[in-house]
Amino acid sequence: QVHLVESGGGSVQAGESLRLSCAASGHIFSGYAMGWFRQAPGKDREFVATITWNAGSRYLEYYADFVKGRSTISRDNAKNTVYLEVNSLKSEDTGVYYCAGTVRAPLYGDSKFLPREYEYWGRGTQVTVSA
């Protein structure tokens, strides 16, 4: 079975940083992409970052504009864990952050930014930023 568990969320002040973790079990870590999405109350789920790969190719990272320059997504293959570091947190970063993955097929173009392209999801971890 496939299981994703997020951790590392919490309540912080604006300007501080968080490092979120996504521990993966099952075959998902051999898939094509692992991503992070977030959702604020009453709003749609939105793309934050993703890391993709193909056999014989290097890992590629992509970021939403609102976190580019202050965020890093990375993998620790020994721990089967994906991380998301976000610096200079703002109140508008508040929301539930979800880890997601896909094993169906490689994601090309804008597909990698769409929640519907990821079939496995964690329960999410709450991030609350106070201004």
LOLUM-39191 format. One line per 5 residues: number of its first residue (from 1); their letters; for each residue x, y, z of C-alpha. Coordinates in Angstrom, 3 decimals. Last residue first. Layout:
N
NUM) a) X:Y:Z  ...
! end
This chain:
131
131) asvtv) 1.454:38.849:11.134  0.671:35.348:12.347  1.440:32.405:10.071  -0.501:29.165:10.512  0.629:26.006:8.738
126) qtgrg) -1.512:22.892:9.146  -0.233:19.536:7.889  -1.968:17.483:5.230  -3.722:14.113:5.085  -1.338:12.773:2.468
121) wyeye) -2.194:12.380:-1.178  -1.759:9.837:-3.978  -3.300:10.291:-7.441  -1.458:13.399:-8.591  -2.557:14.745:-11.991
116) rplfk) -5.739:16.220:-10.503  -3.679:18.611:-8.368  -2.342:20.388:-11.472  1.175:21.895:-11.599  2.879:18.867:-13.179
111) sdgyl) 0.381:18.998:-16.037  1.740:22.383:-17.124  4.359:20.801:-19.357  4.794:17.070:-19.066  4.074:14.776:-16.133
106) parvt) 5.529:11.288:-16.481  2.998:8.479:-16.096  0.849:6.719:-13.500  3.165:6.757:-10.469  2.057:10.096:-9.029
101) gacyy) 2.712:11.863:-5.742  1.212:14.326:-3.283  2.139:16.128:-0.054  -0.441:18.520:1.315  -0.087:21.842:3.121
96) vgtde) -3.112:23.124:5.024  -3.276:26.890:5.079  -1.529:30.104:6.072  0.918:31.386:3.460  -1.131:34.598:3.275
91) sklsn) 0.186:35.536:6.721  3.695:35.585:5.299  6.645:33.232:5.744  10.110:34.569:5.014  11.445:31.081:4.319
86) velyv) 9.696:27.955:3.069  11.433:24.591:3.120  9.611:21.659:1.549  10.957:18.179:2.105  10.400:14.791:0.484
81) tnkan) 11.210:11.606:2.410  12.081:8.055:1.435  14.756:8.181:4.161  17.736:7.105:2.039  16.216:8.907:-0.947
76) drsit) 16.223:12.279:0.782  14.390:14.506:-1.665  14.219:18.296:-2.011  11.873:21.251:-2.431  13.228:24.713:-1.650
71) srgkv) 11.370:27.960:-0.987  12.180:31.672:-0.719  13.197:32.525:-4.273  10.007:31.208:-5.830  7.272:30.976:-3.193
66) fdayy) 4.552:33.155:-4.758  5.632:32.278:-8.288  4.899:28.588:-7.833  7.970:26.407:-7.892  9.513:23.699:-10.076
61) elyrs) 12.356:21.286:-9.323  14.042:18.901:-11.740  15.864:15.714:-10.764  18.487:14.501:-13.188  17.828:12.006:-15.947
56) ganwt) 18.756:8.350:-16.456  15.304:7.179:-15.463  12.997:10.192:-15.280  12.534:12.763:-12.543  10.207:15.356:-11.048
51) itavf) 10.204:17.601:-7.975  7.139:19.706:-7.261  6.300:23.038:-5.650  3.371:25.147:-4.392  0.316:24.265:-6.477
46) erdkg) -3.083:25.407:-5.287  -6.094:23.791:-3.602  -9.119:25.964:-4.028  -10.288:28.389:-1.349  -12.859:28.319:1.452
41) paqrf) -10.243:27.696:4.129  -6.711:27.903:2.663  -5.313:25.047:0.608  -1.717:24.088:-0.125  0.074:21.837:-2.591
36) wgmay) 3.433:20.051:-2.454  4.716:17.659:-5.091  6.379:14.325:-5.731  6.850:13.254:-9.335  7.531:10.273:-11.591
31) gsfih) 7.153:7.267:-9.318  9.703:5.133:-7.463  8.889:6.943:-4.205  5.284:5.879:-4.729  6.051:2.166:-4.331
26) gsaac) 5.043:1.837:-0.683  5.867:4.282:2.073  6.520:8.011:1.901  7.420:10.456:4.669  6.592:14.036:3.721
21) slrls) 8.448:16.696:5.691  7.821:20.421:6.092  10.604:22.835:6.941  9.371:26.128:8.310  10.751:29.652:8.341
16) egaqv) 10.090:32.927:10.162  9.257:36.280:8.610  5.666:36.310:9.831  5.350:34.543:13.157  4.864:30.802:13.425
11) sgggs) 2.135:28.285:14.210  2.721:24.688:13.162  3.640:22.385:10.326  6.533:19.943:10.388  4.766:16.752:9.372
6) evlhv) 3.207:15.134:6.323  2.455:11.417:6.015  2.132:9.690:2.644  1.010:6.056:2.341  0.993:3.634:-0.561
1) q) 0.000:0.000:0.000
! end
